[in-house]
Amino acid sequence: MKKLLTLTLSLSLLCLCSFAASAQDSSSTSKTTSSSTSTKKRGPIFRANKEQVNQAQAILKTRGLYSGDTTGKLDEPTRAGLREYQKAEGLKVTGTLNKLTLEKMSIQLTDKQKAM
């Protein structure tokens, strides 16, 4: 009878220790995950406004890199023209109107864009 009682208490203690260890691991993992997420926060996203897209489309048209209308929308034909322009000018080829591309095209930046 004593052996059965000792065995039962030992198993109970083992289960309790195992449960406590797993609870501690999960709480430390969640702390690590939440702190690493906050350090990867992105800054503001650079976006060209409609007037800047219109100007860029006009420039691309004069260089023969875009044949569409000046809609002010950054559609796929505009992006293709931008990629060709960026490649020709030695810029990073992104197909977007980023700060360097706008500056190279001599398109005026807004104050908010200058601060980025």
Contacts in CASP RR format, 6 or more apart in sequence:
PFRMAT RR
TARGET T0000
AUTHOR 0000-0000-0000
METHOD contacts of the structure
MODEL  1
MKKLLTLTLSLSLLCLCSFAASAQDSSSTSKTTSSSTSTKKRGPIFRANK
EQVNQAQAILKTRGLYSGDTTGKLDEPTRAGLREYQKAEGLKVTGTLNKL
TLEKMSIQLTDKQKAM
44 116 0 8 1.000
46 98 0 8 1.000
46 99 0 8 1.000
46 113 0 8 1.000
46 116 0 8 1.000
48 56 0 8 1.000
48 74 0 8 1.000
48 96 0 8 1.000
48 97 0 8 1.000
48 102 0 8 1.000
49 110 0 8 1.000
50 72 0 8 1.000
50 73 0 8 1.000
51 72 0 8 1.000
52 97 0 8 1.000
52 102 0 8 1.000
52 107 0 8 1.000
53 71 0 8 1.000
53 72 0 8 1.000
53 73 0 8 1.000
53 74 0 8 1.000
53 78 0 8 1.000
53 97 0 8 1.000
54 70 0 8 1.000
54 71 0 8 1.000
54 72 0 8 1.000
55 105 0 8 1.000
55 107 0 8 1.000
56 78 0 8 1.000
56 82 0 8 1.000
56 97 0 8 1.000
56 101 0 8 1.000
56 102 0 8 1.000
56 105 0 8 1.000
56 107 0 8 1.000
57 66 0 8 1.000
57 68 0 8 1.000
57 69 0 8 1.000
57 70 0 8 1.000
57 71 0 8 1.000
57 72 0 8 1.000
57 78 0 8 1.000
58 70 0 8 1.000
59 85 0 8 1.000
59 105 0 8 1.000
59 107 0 8 1.000
60 66 0 8 1.000
60 78 0 8 1.000
60 81 0 8 1.000
60 82 0 8 1.000
60 85 0 8 1.000
61 67 0 8 1.000
61 68 0 8 1.000
61 70 0 8 1.000
63 85 0 8 1.000
65 81 0 8 1.000
65 82 0 8 1.000
65 84 0 8 1.000
65 85 0 8 1.000
66 77 0 8 1.000
66 78 0 8 1.000
66 80 0 8 1.000
66 81 0 8 1.000
67 77 0 8 1.000
68 77 0 8 1.000
74 96 0 8 1.000
74 97 0 8 1.000
79 95 0 8 1.000
79 96 0 8 1.000
80 95 0 8 1.000
81 95 0 8 1.000
82 94 0 8 1.000
82 95 0 8 1.000
82 96 0 8 1.000
82 97 0 8 1.000
82 101 0 8 1.000
83 93 0 8 1.000
83 94 0 8 1.000
83 95 0 8 1.000
85 91 0 8 1.000
85 101 0 8 1.000
85 105 0 8 1.000
86 92 0 8 1.000
86 93 0 8 1.000
86 94 0 8 1.000
86 95 0 8 1.000
86 101 0 8 1.000
87 93 0 8 1.000
89 104 0 8 1.000
91 100 0 8 1.000
91 101 0 8 1.000
91 104 0 8 1.000
92 98 0 8 1.000
92 100 0 8 1.000
94 101 0 8 1.000
99 109 0 8 1.000
99 113 0 8 1.000
99 116 0 8 1.000
102 109 0 8 1.000
102 113 0 8 1.000
103 109 0 8 1.000
END
